[in-house]
Amino acid sequence: MSATYTDVPVVDDPLDKDCPIREVLDRVGDKWSALVVVRLGQRTHRFNELHREIDGISQRMLTLTLRALVRDGLVSRTAYPTVPPRVDYELTELGHTLLAPITALHEWAVAHRGEIHEARARHDQAPGTPEAGP
């Protein structure tokens, strides 16, 4: 087959359209959502409590993450008409169902972290190891 061969059949893959796995991983697979869900799984938090407890998250990123989790029905936001305004965040019933898989992933990561670091070191030290492409 030549390099210019373009008569490749197109297969209509149902996973390319409306893929639930991709949709969920887009939400919980980002850098911050799982950490927010775990914190809210412990108890209800106010914004500043979450900001203090999640090391490295900016206020803007926490705001965006909470908005997305609220939109997806995983977190509820309750605003109280006080001065200053008080807003509480807590997991919804749906959000609580996400705790088990996130906890399992956390436990797996802790159990295998050393092995992953060792594999990376072996790979990076191997002669002729190709660099990752773009």
C-alpha positions in Angstrom: 0.0 0.0 0.0 1.4 3.4 -1.0 1.8 6.4 1.4 -0.8 8.2 -0.7 -3.5 5.5 -0.4 -6.6 7.2 0.7 -9.4 4.7 0.0 -9.8 3.8 3.6 -13.2 2.6 4.5 -15.0 4.8 7.1 -16.6 2.9 9.8 -19.4 4.5 11.7 -18.3 3.8 15.3 -21.0 4.5 17.9 -18.3 5.3 20.5 -17.3 8.4 18.4 -20.7 9.9 18.9 -22.3 10.6 22.2 -19.7 8.5 24.1 -20.6 8.3 27.8 -17.1 7.3 28.8 -15.5 10.2 27.1 -18.1 12.6 28.5 -17.6 11.4 32.1 -13.8 11.4 31.8 -13.9 14.9 30.4 -15.5 15.9 33.7 -13.7 13.8 36.4 -10.5 13.1 34.5 -9.3 16.7 34.7 -6.8 17.9 37.2 -9.2 19.2 39.9 -12.6 17.6 39.8 -11.7 14.3 41.5 -10.1 16.2 44.3 -13.1 18.4 44.8 -15.4 15.4 44.8 -13.3 13.6 47.4 -13.3 16.7 49.7 -17.0 17.1 49.3 -17.5 13.4 50.0 -16.1 14.1 53.5 -18.6 16.9 54.3 -20.2 20.1 53.0 -17.7 22.8 52.3 -17.7 26.5 51.7 -15.7 27.9 48.8 -12.7 29.2 50.9 -12.5 25.9 52.8 -12.1 24.0 49.5 -9.6 26.6 48.3 -7.5 26.2 51.4 -7.7 22.3 51.4 -6.9 21.7 47.7 -3.2 22.6 47.3 -2.4 24.5 44.2 -5.8 25.2 42.8 -6.5 28.9 41.9 -9.7 30.6 42.9 -10.6 30.8 39.2 -10.0 27.1 38.6 -12.0 26.2 41.7 -14.9 28.4 40.5 -14.9 26.8 37.0 -14.6 23.3 38.5 -17.5 23.8 40.9 -19.7 25.3 38.2 -19.0 22.3 35.9 -19.7 19.8 38.7 -23.0 21.7 39.6 -24.0 21.7 36.0 -23.4 17.9 35.7 -25.6 17.3 38.8 -22.7 16.0 40.9 -22.5 18.9 43.4 -25.2 21.2 44.8 -24.7 24.8 45.5 -26.8 26.4 48.3 -26.6 30.2 48.7 -27.8 31.8 51.9 -29.0 35.5 52.0 -26.6 36.6 54.7 -24.0 39.4 55.0 -21.5 38.4 53.9 -23.1 35.9 51.5 -22.6 32.3 52.5 -22.5 29.5 49.9 -22.2 25.8 50.7 -21.2 23.0 48.3 -22.1 19.4 48.8 -22.2 16.2 46.8 -25.6 15.3 45.4 -26.9 11.7 45.5 -25.4 11.2 42.1 -22.1 12.7 43.2 -21.9 10.2 46.1 -22.1 7.4 43.6 -18.9 8.7 42.1 -16.9 8.3 45.3 -16.4 4.6 45.0 -14.7 4.6 41.6 -12.6 7.7 42.5 -11.6 6.0 45.8 -10.7 2.8 43.9 -8.5 4.8 41.5 -6.8 6.6 44.4 -6.1 3.3 46.1 -4.7 1.8 42.9 -2.5 4.9 42.3 -1.1 4.7 45.9 -0.4 1.0 45.6 1.3 1.2 42.2 3.0 4.6 42.3 6.4 3.2 43.1 6.2 0.7 40.2 5.2 3.5 37.8 8.1 5.7 38.9 10.5 2.7 38.5 9.1 2.0 35.0 9.6 5.6 34.0 13.1 5.7 35.3 14.0 2.5 33.3 12.4 3.9 30.2 14.1 7.2 30.5 17.5 5.6 31.0 17.3 3.1 28.2 19.6 3.9 25.3 17.8 5.0 22.1 14.5 5.7 23.8 12.5 7.7 21.3 11.0 11.0 22.4 7.3 11.2 22.4 5.8 12.7 19.3 3.6 15.8 19.2 
